[in-house]
Amino acid sequence: TVDFNFSTGEMPQLFVSGLRIVLIPMDYESPMQETMAFLTDIIPGLSGAEQRIALRKQPRQIFDVVYKLDGNDRQRMQALLMDWSANTFGFPVQNEVLLTTATAAVGTTVYQVTGADDVDLRVGGLAVILSDANTFDVISVAAKTDTTITASDPSLNEYAVGTKLMPLRTAVILRMVAGAMAQKNLETFKIIFEVTDNDTGALSGSTAAYSTFNGRVL
């Protein structure tokens, strides 16, 4: 709640609501596993035909990833998992990374890239532009083309050519985190994230005519 105190004695209140997320800026290892979980009700007919009804508007999206970290990144991950593991994370989809093709100054809202149509960036969704684990901006995508990403808010940092820009999903940890420690400072974290905002937009079915043979639908 934000309170405004005016000299006239009035004190209006502004109620602020939202979802706080914490970004995981460290790189995960390759390969990773991405799973789409659909839910379908199958109604069989006496003739052997089937009718399938989707019970979820969008499939559940799950990422199974492994981090191998040492030094400050290791300590940072330990702190995140200790303090925030029951809450929502910002998960960068690093296997859909784009690289900027022009420098971006502080305050910019348009990022020059190439191949944006080939990755799952969603208008109204989130993305992250990231130089390293300490220099990044989480942006809300206002518009996009194959060569530009337009953000709703200006950036707080400047970025060189070749900076990584990728989709960002809000996600929760699905199961207990597994891990292992090496003899030195290296630690492995195996984490399964379930995306909470996998809204891919309105579904659109095919309007093409059925294929037929001798007047019967194939």
Secondary structure, 3 states (H helix, E strand, C coil): CEECCCCCCCCCEECCCCCCCEECCCCCCCCCEEEEECCEEEEECCCCCEEEEECCCCCEEEEEEEEEECHHHHHHHHHHHHHHCCCCEEEECHHHCEECCCCECCCCCEEECCCHHHCCCCCCCEEEEEEECCEEEEEEEEEECCCEEEECCCCCCCECCCCEEEEEEEEEECCCCEEEECCCCCEEEEEEEEECCCCCCCCCCCCCCCCEECCEEC
